[in-house]
């Protein structure tokens, strides 16, 4: 692998020497690129929480075929850890955003922000802003649904269509 295609975790991503060098996050060097500059948004305080996925722009290609309207929700999809604080990337679009909560009905001061932006090589970068996205895609046998901060409701045809739209757009990548 050539050096221009390699990367390493430094600074706030973790200490170069691993956990043996780790004292506290405040001791790590803050260097660019920050996570939001790479994936559109990044973890922000209060870091954990949950929310519904709220349609922010139903005319966006990501929502094609979903039937969603502005403000429509996919319950509980945003969960555990989420991303916010979108970077000022040219062409970045916010496709969903809402306040997060520490438990149903109790806001915790956070705001998740799901983003999509055009990458440098005709590609796109999509950030769903959640680690619970897969809950809306399938429910394998024996799966135990998470239930903390909020409660995802399992497979959702709208979320499945959003995923299909994102993957189809990624396959359109221009060489």
Sine and cosine of phi, psi and omega as CSV:
sin_phi,cos_phi,sin_psi,cos_psi,sin_omega,cos_omega
0.00,0.00,0.77,-0.64,0.01,-1.00
-0.96,0.27,0.42,-0.91,-0.04,-1.00
-0.87,0.50,-0.58,0.82,-0.03,-1.00
-0.92,0.38,-0.33,0.95,0.02,-1.00
-0.98,-0.18,-0.04,1.00,-0.04,-1.00
-0.98,-0.19,0.41,-0.91,0.11,-0.99
-0.56,-0.83,0.31,-0.95,0.05,-1.00
-0.68,-0.73,0.37,-0.93,0.01,-1.00
-1.00,0.04,0.82,-0.58,0.03,-1.00
-0.67,-0.74,0.15,-0.99,0.07,-1.00
0.84,0.54,-0.72,-0.69,-0.10,-1.00
-0.91,0.41,-0.20,0.98,0.08,-1.00
-0.97,0.24,-0.27,0.96,0.01,-1.00
0.64,-0.77,0.39,-0.92,-0.02,-1.00
-0.95,0.31,0.65,-0.76,-0.03,-1.00
-0.83,0.56,-0.54,0.84,-0.03,-1.00
-1.00,-0.01,0.14,0.99,0.00,-1.00
1.00,0.06,-0.23,-0.97,-0.13,-0.99
-0.93,0.36,-0.29,0.96,0.03,-1.00
-0.90,0.44,-0.47,0.88,0.01,-1.00
-1.00,-0.05,-0.09,1.00,-0.13,-0.99
-0.99,0.17,0.80,-0.60,0.08,-1.00
-0.92,-0.38,-0.82,0.57,0.03,-1.00
-0.32,-0.95,0.45,-0.89,0.00,-1.00
-0.83,0.56,-0.54,0.84,-0.02,-1.00
-0.93,0.38,-0.30,0.96,0.00,-1.00
-1.00,0.07,-0.16,0.99,-0.04,-1.00
-0.99,0.11,0.62,-0.79,0.02,-1.00
-0.92,0.38,0.69,-0.72,0.05,-1.00
-0.99,-0.13,0.97,-0.25,-0.02,-1.00
-0.81,-0.59,0.42,-0.91,0.03,-1.00
-1.00,0.07,0.44,-0.90,0.07,1.00
-0.99,0.15,0.59,-0.81,0.12,-0.99
-0.98,0.19,0.31,-0.95,-0.07,-1.00
-0.83,0.55,-0.65,0.76,-0.03,-1.00
-0.92,0.39,-0.39,0.92,0.05,-1.00
-0.98,0.22,-0.27,0.96,0.03,-1.00
-0.99,-0.14,-0.65,0.76,-0.11,-0.99
-0.87,-0.49,0.20,0.98,0.08,-1.00
1.00,-0.07,-0.63,0.78,0.03,-1.00
-0.49,-0.87,0.22,-0.98,-0.02,-1.00
-0.52,-0.85,0.11,-0.99,0.01,-1.00
-0.88,0.48,0.71,-0.70,0.04,-1.00
-0.70,-0.71,0.23,-0.97,0.05,-1.00
-0.93,0.37,0.57,-0.82,0.05,1.00
-0.99,0.13,0.28,0.96,0.08,-1.00
0.94,0.34,-0.83,0.56,-0.02,-1.00
-0.96,-0.27,0.36,-0.93,-0.03,-1.00
0.46,-0.89,-0.22,-0.98,-0.02,-1.00
-0.42,-0.91,0.22,-0.97,0.02,-1.00
-0.15,-0.99,0.18,-0.98,0.17,-0.99
-0.99,0.11,0.49,-0.87,0.14,-0.99
-0.98,0.22,0.89,-0.45,-0.06,-1.00
-0.95,-0.30,0.84,-0.54,0.01,-1.00
-0.89,0.45,0.87,-0.49,-0.03,-1.00
-0.99,-0.15,-0.42,0.91,-0.06,-1.00
-0.49,-0.87,1.00,0.08,-0.10,-0.99
-0.89,0.46,-0.29,0.96,0.02,-1.00
-0.99,0.14,-0.18,0.98,-0.02,-1.00
-0.93,0.38,0.57,-0.82,-0.02,-1.00
-0.84,0.55,-0.45,0.89,-0.02,-1.00
-0.88,0.47,-0.47,0.88,-0.04,-1.00
-0.99,-0.10,0.05,1.00,-0.02,-1.00
-0.82,0.57,0.77,-0.64,0.05,-1.00
0.98,0.18,0.05,1.00,0.00,-1.00
-1.00,0.01,-0.40,0.92,-0.09,-1.00
0.97,0.26,0.12,0.99,-0.04,-1.00
-0.96,0.26,0.56,-0.83,0.07,-1.00
-0.91,-0.42,0.31,-0.95,0.02,-1.00
-0.81,0.59,0.78,-0.63,0.01,-1.00
1.00,-0.02,-0.22,0.98,0.06,-1.00
-0.88,0.47,0.55,-0.83,-0.08,-1.00
-0.86,-0.51,0.58,-0.82,0.24,-0.97
-0.95,-0.30,0.94,-0.33,-0.17,-0.99
-0.88,0.48,0.72,-0.70,0.20,-0.98
0.93,0.37,0.16,0.99,-0.08,-1.00
-0.94,0.35,-0.57,0.82,0.01,-1.00
-0.99,0.12,0.89,-0.45,-0.07,-1.00
-0.39,-0.92,0.34,-0.94,-0.01,-1.00
0.88,0.47,-1.00,0.04,0.10,-0.99
-0.95,-0.32,0.53,-0.85,-0.03,-1.00
-0.57,-0.82,0.20,-0.98,-0.01,-1.00
-0.89,-0.45,0.52,-0.86,0.06,-1.00
-0.53,-0.85,-0.32,-0.95,0.05,-1.00
0.79,0.62,0.91,0.41,-0.01,-1.00
-0.88,0.47,0.55,-0.83,0.01,-1.00
-0.99,0.15,0.43,-0.90,0.05,-1.00
-0.98,0.18,0.92,0.38,-0.02,-1.00
-1.00,-0.07,0.75,-0.66,0.03,-1.00
-0.83,0.56,0.76,-0.65,0.03,-1.00
0.99,0.11,-0.06,1.00,0.00,-1.00
-0.91,0.41,0.73,-0.68,0.03,-1.00
-0.84,-0.54,0.67,-0.74,0.09,-1.00
-1.00,0.02,0.86,-0.51,-0.05,-1.00
-0.97,-0.23,-0.29,0.96,0.07,-1.00
-0.36,-0.93,0.62,-0.78,0.04,-1.00
-0.31,-0.95,0.54,-0.84,0.04,-1.00
-0.12,-0.99,0.27,-0.96,0.10,-1.00
-0.92,0.39,0.50,-0.87,0.07,-1.00
-0.98,-0.18,0.25,-0.97,-0.06,-1.00
-0.70,-0.71,0.44,-0.90,0.05,-1.00
-1.00,0.06,-0.40,0.92,0.14,-0.99
-0.34,-0.94,0.32,-0.95,-0.06,-1.00
-0.77,0.64,0.84,-0.55,0.03,-1.00
1.00,0.05,-0.05,1.00,-0.02,-1.00
-0.88,-0.48,0.99,-0.17,0.00,-1.00
-0.91,0.42,0.57,-0.82,-0.02,-1.00
-0.91,-0.42,0.16,0.99,0.07,-1.00
1.00,-0.03,-0.04,1.00,0.01,-1.00
-0.99,-0.11,0.25,-0.97,0.10,-0.99
-0.63,-0.77,0.88,-0.48,0.07,-1.00
-0.99,0.12,0.46,-0.89,0.01,-1.00
-0.60,-0.80,0.93,-0.37,0.08,-1.00
-1.00,0.00,0.69,-0.72,-0.13,-0.99
-0.72,-0.70,0.32,-0.95,0.17,-0.99
-0.57,-0.82,0.65,-0.76,0.06,-1.00
-0.52,-0.86,0.41,-0.91,0.02,-1.00
-0.97,0.26,0.78,-0.63,0.03,-1.00
-0.99,0.17,0.06,-1.00,-0.11,-0.99
-0.97,0.24,-0.17,0.99,-0.09,-1.00
-0.82,-0.57,0.57,0.83,-0.02,-1.00
0.98,0.20,0.11,0.99,0.01,-1.00
-1.00,-0.06,0.06,-1.00,0.13,-0.99
-0.81,-0.58,0.40,-0.92,0.08,-1.00
-0.86,-0.51,0.87,-0.49,-0.01,-1.00
-0.91,-0.41,0.75,-0.66,0.06,-1.00
-0.83,-0.57,0.95,-0.30,-0.01,-1.00
-0.95,0.30,-0.24,0.97,0.05,-1.00
0.94,0.35,0.45,0.89,-0.03,-1.00
-0.37,-0.93,0.48,-0.88,0.13,-0.99
-0.99,-0.12,0.07,1.00,0.02,-1.00
-0.97,-0.25,0.24,0.97,-0.03,-1.00
-0.83,0.56,-0.67,0.74,-0.06,-1.00
-0.88,0.48,-0.41,0.91,0.02,-1.00
-0.88,0.48,-0.52,0.86,0.01,-1.00
-0.99,0.10,-0.05,1.00,-0.02,-1.00
-0.99,-0.13,-0.66,0.75,-0.05,-1.00
-0.39,-0.92,0.17,-0.98,0.02,-1.00
-0.62,-0.78,0.99,0.11,-0.04,-1.00
-0.90,0.43,0.38,-0.92,0.03,-1.00
-0.82,0.57,0.70,-0.71,0.03,-1.00
0.99,0.12,-0.02,1.00,-0.03,-1.00
-0.92,0.40,0.72,-0.70,0.06,-1.00
-0.94,-0.34,0.91,-0.42,-0.05,-1.00
-0.93,0.37,0.67,-0.74,0.06,-1.00
-0.92,0.40,0.50,-0.87,0.01,-1.00
-0.51,-0.86,0.97,0.23,0.07,-1.00
-0.48,-0.88,0.67,-0.74,-0.05,-1.00
0.95,0.30,-0.71,0.71,0.00,-1.00
-0.37,-0.93,0.01,-1.00,-0.02,-1.00
-0.70,-0.72,0.95,-0.32,0.08,-1.00
-0.90,0.43,0.45,-0.89,-0.09,-1.00
-0.96,-0.27,0.09,1.00,0.03,-1.00
1.00,-0.07,-0.26,-0.96,-0.08,-1.00
-0.79,0.61,0.70,-0.71,-0.03,-1.00
-0.69,-0.72,0.84,-0.54,-0.05,-1.00
-0.86,0.52,-0.53,0.85,0.00,-1.00
-0.93,0.36,-0.70,0.72,0.02,-1.00
-0.92,0.39,-0.61,0.79,0.06,-1.00
-0.88,0.47,-0.64,0.77,0.01,-1.00
-0.93,0.36,-0.65,0.76,0.07,-1.00
-0.85,0.53,-0.72,0.69,0.01,-1.00
-0.87,0.49,-0.70,0.71,0.03,-1.00
-0.88,0.47,-0.64,0.77,0.03,-1.00
-0.89,0.45,-0.68,0.73,0.01,-1.00
-0.90,0.44,-0.73,0.68,-0.02,-1.00
-0.90,0.43,-0.63,0.77,0.04,-1.00
-0.89,0.46,-0.66,0.75,0.01,-1.00
-0.92,0.40,-0.60,0.80,0.04,-1.00
-0.90,0.43,-0.58,0.81,0.01,-1.00
-0.95,0.31,-0.32,0.95,0.04,-1.00
-0.98,0.20,-0.03,1.00,-0.06,-1.00
-0.67,0.74,0.75,-0.67,0.03,-1.00
-1.00,0.03,0.77,-0.64,-0.03,-1.00
-0.95,0.30,0.00,0.00,0.00,0.00
